[in-house]
Amino acid sequence: MKKGVALTLAVWMMISIMLTGCGGEKVSDEANNTSTDDVSKEVTTDEDGREMVGNMYVEGLPIVKEQETFTIFVDDGGRAEDKIMYPILEEQTNVKVELLLYPYDTALEKKNILINSGEYPDVFAGWILGQKDILKDGMEDGLYIPIDGYIEKYAPNMREVLDIKGVRQTMTLPDGHIYTIPYVIEAPHVDFSPWINYEWLEAVGKDMPTTTEEFRDVLRAFKTEDPNGNGINDEIPYSASPDNLNFGYLAGWFGVSAGQKEPMGFAMADGELVYQYNTEGYKETMKYLNSLYEEGLIDPEIFTQDSAQWTAKGKQDLYGCSMAYGPGDFVDVDVATNRSAFDPLPVLKSEFVDTPNYARSTYGAATLKTQVAITDRAKNPEVIVRWFDNVFELENSVQIQAGLIGKRIEKLGEGQYRALDETLLSEADREKYGWGNMFTQSMPKFIPLDFKVLPVEGKELPYNDKKTADELYAPHLTEAIPQAWATAEDAKRVSIIETDIKNYIVKKQAEWISGQTDVEAEWEDYVEQLDKLGLQELIEMRRRAVDSAQ
């Protein structure tokens, strides 16, 4: 999975609030009937006594008696013929999959053309599907069919995923049905955080900072004491990717619990959704960051550089601290140990709060809810559901994620797998059996959250910087905002208001931090402008969504 997508994915990703309501009842009723009728097909038995529905066996492998084929349209930059797992899955199931692969931008454009033409595949999948697609094209228009009946009847592995706390709720649309295949992945509690250069700390003789003023003192030392040792005053004390500035996370140092990412400026407090970017704590955050910028402690290019420039400077050992998903995003990491010169910066205390906080991203798992949808052109959707359910079998999902048995991993026993030394593979095989060639990785698989492939025999698990950050931040993490679906009507309105407010906030952050304008002088006008842009309406809609999801 592309890390940036999964976390912003998380991300992606990964992972925005969707509002609930009551739209689309007439069309969804029609879709419901279709699903119910299909699930109620007559059950027969074959000559061996196996239960069948039409050509499909109700349980076990293969899935069908006479081979069937269905099509999956999915964004993937690879070649269908290189995907290792599809022939294996075909042999298991007697179901052949015709893959239609296109790079993301091309796939997004082509998907709309296909839908408009009426000549579309059995399945759309990957990152090209969003909540609006499922709400409008699925629940309202019936292009995507509800599949909860098939899951309940034919898909025990999917039922197990739905039984994970909060997943069924997240997957269920306002009409009470599930239209997509669940995809639950392990995710850190903290997605983005500041990472500080511990080698530079040692070079300047400073301890890890614990307060905002100690942090300022460290950044000053980074700027003036040549910690990278090249004899040039080229150190940049603090920077961040232009795609993930995430100043909102730093606001937790001033008591404001809100991340920069979606939902921008929102947080949970005592079970209630609250807005934070119009609070005194947020204003103090802007003033503090402006004071760092005025001292030259923040990268002067932080608002103008692109991702490549940010990364290039990191790899030249120019950063003392940077906001990122992980250090590997901007510096080289030792392949063998997964270790870099950066540790997570602790959550800092400030003079404004005794108990700083940090916005929680997840409780350890993320549900990606729009990765696979079955269209109304599928002749036997129950076969497709069973095919994906077989993908969820542990050995299949483990190979999809960790590599082919005999090449990248070995099987030690039932449910036990160990990584093989990849240096024993030829260069050609390392490429052939690489992660991207195993499967179309934007589609669901299921690895139980407590399952691990053991490391190469004789070696320990590599350093886990995300786990380190989770443990360090645990005492300070806030409540996560529950996920929920929106009605199509609410989703459109939320999207419009959020875009306007987000653009305005991003603009003011850049102006205030860089000192182009003064936050104190503009504060009252800023708060009024947020309301003019529809903030109160947005808060009301989001609160309804959160309330419905709890």
Secondary structure, DSSP 8 states (H G I E B T S, - for coil): --HHHHH--BTTB-----------HHHHHHHHHHHHHHHT--EEE-TT--EEETTEESSSSSSBSS-EEEEEEEE-SS-GGG-THHHHHHHHHSEEEEEEEE-HHHHHHHHHHHHHHT---SEEESTT--HHIIIIIIIIT-SB---HHHHHHH-HHHHHHHTSTTHHHHHB-TTS-B-B--EEEE--S--SEEEEEHHHHHHHT-----BHHHHHHHHHHHHHS-TT-SSSS--EEEEE-TT---HHHHGGGGT----SSSSTTEEEETTEEEE-TTSHHHHHHHHHHHHHHHTT-B-TTTTT--HHHHHHHHHTT-EEEEEES-GGGTS---TTT---SEEE----BBTTBSS--B----SSEEEE--SEEEBTT-S-HHHHHHHHHHHTSHHHHHHHHH--BTTTEEEEETTEEEE--GGGS-HHHHHHTSHHHHS-TTS-----TT---B-STT------HHHHHHHHHGGGB-B--------HHHHHHHHHHHHHHHHHHHHHHHHHHHTSS-HHHHHHHHHHHHHHTTHHHHHHHHHHHHHHH-
